[in-house]
Amino acid sequence: MNRQQFFSKLKRFQELLVISLLGALPTILLGSKLRNILYRSIFARMGKAVYIQEGVEFMNASCIEVGNGVFIFKGARIDGREHQNNRIYLNDGVAIERNVSIGCLEDSYIEIGQETFIGPGVCIAGPGDIKIGKRCLIAANTGIYANNHNFADPIEPIKYQGITRKGIVIEDDCWLGHGVVVLDGVTIGEGSVIGAGAVVTKDIPPFSVAVGVPAKVIKSRHRKPLVNTRE
């Protein structure tokens, strides 16, 4: 075992020790406050007034940055994977609801913007980079997948043909309805609304309303200044 592997295993042991001791401690017994204090030793950065319920799983927390006032509820799983170039960044005021899964593979950058809400059961998966803007609403059971399997060879199992990765951008103030699927290589423009159950396979212009499988723009929204102009 080389020096780098040794320190990597030591870091993972420290992470497991802290999470095992505090991860299941009920919130009613000051669990959230203790996690807020001691998780700082395993995260890349952790802001103030962070609320983490019991039963939240973190992997490779040294790749995870958490801003001020972030809420993470029961059953969430945030996996930075063991790769030095991975980064998951939850900006100030982000809310991660129950049973959300956020995962990197390698060389992945996942950022969720200020005051964005991620609903129950949402899956956000690299390895392509994913950037979700400020004040977005991502409804329950949405899937955001920044990868695609190669399958050109009918003989070789698809599992072994590798993947492509282009990345996904969801700009500020977007609302994705229940069960939306966003596929790799897509940009959803600012202020857009994606109807429940839509599958987004191509770019969506700003301030659009799109529905269907595949998603198609059915109308545009008139652009108006937002009342909340906070950064």
Secondary structure, 3 states (H helix, E strand, C coil): CCHHHHHHHHHHHHHHHHHHHHCCCCHHHCHHHHHHHHHHHCCCEECCCCEECCCCEEECHHHEEECCCCEECCCCEEECCCCCCCEEEECCCCEECCCCEEECCCCCEEEECCCCEECCCCEEECCCCEEECCCCEECCCCEEECCEECCCCCCCCHHHCCEECCCEEECCCCEECCCCEECCCCEECCCCEECCCCEECCCECCCEEEECCCCEEEEECCCCCCCCCCC
